[in-house]
Amino acid sequence: MFNQVFEMVDIGLVILDKELRVRFWNHWMQIHSGLTPEKIIGSPVCDVFPNLRRPRFLNSCRAVFAFGNFCFFSQKLHHYLFPFDPVSAFDSDFKQMQQSCTMGPLRNDRGEITHLFIAVQDVTPDLARQLGISRNSVIVTDVESGSPADEAGIQPQDVIVQVNRVKISSVRDFEQEMAKAAQKKSVSLLLKRGRASFFVTLRSE
């Protein structure tokens, strides 16, 4: 049942094991890559996409498996993870689709991190107009059930406007301010959801 849902969503979903071999490749990824699940499942993702064999991506994978971190790859800083052909007017000035990507942990029944997921979003004009964002906005693309973000009421497609009253204009801004707040017991976020703006407080676990 869950696989059917993952095949229906309008984002790319990839699951990798600890050797960074592909274990799930949804229909969205198949359409934009031209690779069927039969061709890529079991293959090291960096062999199929050599551009991923770089420190930022590999270090993020290690952090997910070691610490359960969530990592964000914005269009502004990284442009894309997967070099797919552009399909929208938003991408018309680029050789590759511009993507906003999120990486996070997947746990087994014992709470052990066994895999990581990558969610790939094509940042289109429709999404930008819907959310009232620009290309460099920081967008929440996934919220883990039971996490501090979930408990605070954060939802996918919320836009992070401020961290502890500091304006956020890029993922780098977000990462820097969250790093500063790492030793604190809580962090205040200003979010935008549609036309509404509101504050939430994240408390450390």
Residue pairs with C-beta under 8 A, 6 or more apart in sequence:
3 24
6 13
6 24
6 26
7 26
7 27
8 27
9 26
9 28
10 28
11 28
11 119
11 120
11 121
11 122
11 141
12 26
12 28
12 29
12 32
12 82
12 118
12 119
12 120
12 121
13 24
13 26
13 28
13 29
13 117
13 118
13 119
13 120
14 22
14 24
14 25
14 26
14 29
14 45
14 117
14 118
14 120
15 22
15 23
15 24
15 106
15 115
15 116
15 117
15 118
16 22
16 23
16 45
16 61
16 115
16 116
16 117
16 118
17 23
17 114
17 115
18 65
18 114
18 115
19 44
20 44
20 45
20 46
20 61
21 42
21 43
21 44
21 45
22 40
22 41
22 42
22 43
22 44
22 45
22 48
23 41
23 42
23 115
24 37
24 41
25 35
25 37
25 40
25 41
28 120
29 35
29 82
29 120
30 36
30 37
32 82
32 84
32 85
32 87
32 97
32 122
33 40
33 82
33 84
35 48
40 48
45 52
46 52
46 53
46 58
49 81
49 82
49 83
51 81
51 83
52 58
52 81
56 73
56 78
57 81
60 69
60 71
60 73
60 103
61 103
61 116
63 69
63 71
64 70
64 71
64 103
64 104
64 105
64 113
64 116
65 105
65 113
65 116
68 105
68 107
68 113
69 104
69 105
70 102
70 103
70 104
70 105
70 142
70 144
71 102
71 103
71 104
72 100
72 101
72 102
72 103
72 138
72 171
72 174
72 175
73 81
73 99
73 100
73 101
73 102
73 103
73 171
74 100
74 136
74 138
74 170
74 171
75 98
75 99
75 100
75 123
75 135
75 136
76 135
76 136
76 170
76 171
77 170
77 171
77 172
78 99
78 101
79 94
79 96
79 98
79 99
80 96
80 97
80 98
80 99
80 101
81 99
81 101
81 118
81 120
82 97
82 99
82 120
83 96
84 96
84 97
84 99
85 96
85 97
86 92
86 94
86 95
86 96
86 97
86 98
87 97
87 122
88 97
88 122
88 124
88 125
89 124
89 125
90 98
90 123
90 124
90 125
90 128
91 97
91 98
91 122
91 124
97 122
98 122
98 123
98 135
99 120
99 121
99 122
99 123
100 121
100 123
100 139
100 141
101 118
101 119
101 120
101 121
101 141
102 118
102 119
102 141
102 142
103 116
103 117
103 118
103 119
104 116
104 117
104 142
104 144
105 113
105 115
105 116
105 117
106 113
106 114
106 115
106 116
106 117
107 113
107 114
108 114
117 142
119 141
119 142
121 127
121 139
121 141
123 135
127 133
128 134
128 135
128 137
130 194
131 137
131 139
131 157
131 159
131 192
131 194
132 159
132 192
132 194
132 195
133 139
133 159
133 192
136 169
136 170
137 159
138 159
138 160
138 168
138 170
138 171
138 173
138 174
139 157
139 158
139 159
139 160
140 149
140 154
140 155
140 156
140 157
140 158
140 159
140 160
141 156
141 157
142 156
143 149
143 150
143 154
143 155
143 156
144 150
148 202
148 203
148 204
148 205
149 202
151 203
152 189
152 200
152 201
152 202
152 203
153 200
154 189
154 191
154 200
155 193
157 193
158 191
158 192
158 193
159 191
159 192
159 193
160 168
160 174
160 189
160 190
160 191
161 167
161 168
161 190
161 191
161 192
161 197
162 168
162 188
162 189
162 190
163 173
163 174
163 177
163 178
163 181
163 187
163 188
163 189
163 190
164 177
164 180
164 181
164 187
164 188
165 188
165 190
166 173
166 177
167 173
168 174
168 177
178 187
181 187
184 204
185 203
185 204
186 201
186 202
186 203
186 204
187 201
187 202
188 199
188 200
188 201
188 202
189 199
189 200
189 201
189 202
190 197
190 198
190 199
191 197
191 198
191 199
191 200
